[in-house]
Amino acid sequence: MKQKTIAPWTTWKAALVEDTALAIDIQNVSLWYGDFQALFEVDLQVKRGSITALIGPSGCGKSTLLRAVNRMNERLGDYVRTTGEIHVLDQDILSDDVELSQLRRHVGMVFQRPNPLPLSIQDNVLFAHRIHRADEKFNKLEEDEIVENALRRVLLWDEVKDRLGREATGLSLEEQQKLCIARLLPVKPTVILMDEPTSALDPKATAALEELIWELHGDYTILIVTHNMAQARRASEETAFMLLGRMVEHGVTEQIFLAPQEEGTADYIEGRYG
């Protein structure tokens, strides 16, 4: 793969205030786990401030593509190889020079099962903030305001405001997943990646998290992997269908579900396979 360069952190910071139409621009991306090719020349453009759902059968490459956007796949070792281009806020994130800590500050991740830290609710919210902004000094009142703002944004403040010192692992699964999203917000990400974020939740909690997704969009760009066709239709503005590591179709959600252009998309949505 050719040597790439990336602008310094100051350019990342400047990009946040520019009117960038695309938050994510994936072009001709292929990815291998050793000798196994998981992605084949994938293209995907995600508009800034939008909600885009990735759908497709199990093993089609959805989660692999999602994790490529913050280079999470590379945690598996050197046998992961990626070609093509992925731009986040116009920055080439596949550059050898990119600082992964800065990338993951701007591209947050929410997993299938909530993963709160074995700390208090308050310390969970402040955890990434204290790491990424360690060079800045915040007094207790400022930190209290950060915690309250984050918890209010994820519609959790009223439920936990009287027990901020309690361990977060004692929360319900719905509350834990909201807390994991709240943990991202103080570091001011631009993109939030969600990998089956409601798979461990009951229907009521799923509806609450979908409400939260709509609450957050606009200020954040959300890319969500889901196996739930009803959820993709309810909780996204655009939908991308993948099959066997390839991008088959991408468009406005209603168009994808009501009038897909590709036969494979129609087959999947109508339950003929997958």
N, C-alpha and C positions, 0 to 999 in steps of 0.2 A: 504494500500500500504506500502511496506516495507520502512524503513528509508534509505535514500540515502545520500551519501556525495559527495562533489565536491571539486576538488583541488582549492587552492586559486587563486586569480587574476593573480599572476605571471605565473601560469601554462597556463592559457588562453593566456597570452601574448606570452609565448614560443611556444604554438601550432601554432601561426600565421606564424612562420618561419620554421616549420617542414614540411616535404613532406607528408602531410596527404592526402590520396587518396580520402576519402569521406569528404565532407563538412557537409552533413546531413545524419544521419543514424537513421531511424525510425523503431522500431521493436515492433510488437505485440501491437500496440497502440489502445486502446479503449477510447471513451470519451462520457460522459453523460452530458446533460443539465437537471438537476433534474432526473426525471424518464425516460426521453427520451434518448435513445442511438443513438448518431449521427455517431460514428465511431466504426467499428468492426474489431479488431485485424489487423490493417493496418501495412504493411511493405513497406518501400520506402527508397532506397539509392540514394543519389544525389552526383555525382562526383564534386570534387572541380574545380571551374572555368567553370562549364558547365551551359547550359540553359535547364531547364526542365519545360515542360508545364503540368499542371494538367487539364484534360478535363473530362466532364461528364455532365449529365442533372442537371438542377437546383435542389438544395436540396440534392445532392448526398454526400456532405461532403467535397467538395474541399476547400472552404474557411475556414471551421473548421480545416481541417488538416493544411492548410497554417498558420493559426493563432496559432496553437499549437506549431509551431517551434520557436516562440518568446513569447509564453505563453500569447498572447493577449486575448485569450478566458477568462482567469481568471479575467479580468476586469469586467466581467458580474456578478461576485459574487461567493460565496462559493458553490452554487449549481452546479458549473461546476466541474466534477471529471474526472481525466485522469489516466489511468493505462498503463503499458508498459514502453518502454524506447525510449527517443529521445536524440541523441547525436549530438552536433554541435562542430566540430573541436575536436572530441573525448571527449568532456565534457558532462556530464549527466545534461541536463538542467532542468529535472524534480526534481532535488534534492531540498529538503526544504531549503538548505543552499545557493542556487544560488542567486546572486544579480541580480535582474531583470534589473536594470539600466545598468549593465555591459553586460548582455545578449543582451539587445536591442541596445546597442552601436555596437555590432558585427553583429546583425541581424536586418537590417533596413526594413522598411515597406512602400510600396507605395499603396495608396488606389484607389478605383474606380474613385472617383472625386478628383481633385487636392485640397489640403488643405493648401495653403500658409497662413502664418500668416499676420495679418494686420500691417505689418512693411515694411520697405524698402526692395528692392531686396537684397541689401548687408547684412542687418541684418537677413534676412531669411537664407541666406547661412551660416552665422556665428552662428545662434541660438544654434543648438545642440553642435557645437564646443565649444562655450563659457560655456555651462553647463557641458559637460563631461571633459573639459580640464581646469576647473576653477582654478586648482592649478598651472597651467603654465602661464607664462607671455608672451604675444605677443604684439609687438608694431604695430603701424598703417601700416607700410610697410609690415610686416609679414602677417597681416590680409588681406591687399589688395592682396597679392600674393595668399593667401588661396582662396579668393573669385574668383580671375581670373582663377586659376587652376581648381576649381570645375565647374565654368561656361563653361570653354573651354571643359572640359571632357564631359559635357552633350550637347555640340554643341549649346550653348546659348550665349556665350560671345559676339559675333559680333552683335547680336540683341539688347543687353541690356547694353553694356559697357558705353554708354553715358547717361544712366538714372538709375544708381545703387541706387540713393537716392530716387527714386520714389516708391510709395507703390506697393507691389507685386500683390495685388488683381486687379490691372489695366492691367495685362498681359493677353494675349489670353489663352485659356484653354491649348493649346499645350505648351506654354511657362510656364504656371503655373505648369504643370505636370513635365516638365524638371527641373524646379526650385526645386520642391519637392525632386527629385532625387539628385540634386546638394546639397541640404541641408544635405543629408546623408553622402556625400563623405568625408568632412573634419574630421569626427570622425573615418574614416577608417574601415567601416564595411567589413566583409568577405562575408556575405550572404545578398542578397536583395530579399525580398518577394514582389511580385506584385499581387494585387488582382484586376483583370479586369482593368488594368491601362489605357486602351484605350477606355473604354465603353462610355466615355463622349466626345470623339474626333471624328472629321470628318475623312474621308478616307485619306486626305493628311496629317493630323496631326498624324493619326495612323501609316502611313508609316514612318514618321519621328521618332516616338517613337520606332518602331521596329528597325530602323537603329541604334538608340541609344543603344538598348538592345544588338545588335551584337557588337557595339563599346565597351561596358562595359565588356562583358563576357571574361573570361580568368583571368582578375584581380579580378572579383567578381563572386560568384556563384549566379545564378538567378533562382528562383522558381516562376513560373507565372501561375496564374489561368486565364483561358480564356474560354468563350463559343464559340469563333470564331474558327471553325475548320481550316479555311484557315490560320488564324494567327498562330495557334499552329504549323501548318506544315511549315510556313515561318520562324517563329521566335524561334524555339527550336531545340535542338540536340536530346533530349530524350522526350518522352511523356508518361504520366501515365494516365490511364483511370479508373475512379471511378464510382461505381454504388451502390446506397442504402447504403452508408457508408462503402463500402468495396473496396479494391484495386483489380481490375479485371486483369489488364495487364499493364506492364511497359517495355518499350524497346526503341530502336533507333526510332526516329520519322518516318523516311521513312518506316521502317518495320511495325510500328503500323498502318500507313495509307494505305500501299500497300498490306501487308500480315499479318493482325492480327491473332494471335493464338487462340483467344477466340471468340466465336460466338457473345457474347454480345458486344464486341468491334466493330466487323464488323457491327452489327445492328445499333449501335449509329453513327458510322462514315458515314454509307450509308443512314442515315436519317430515319431509320425505327421506331425509337422512340426517345424521348428526345427533 
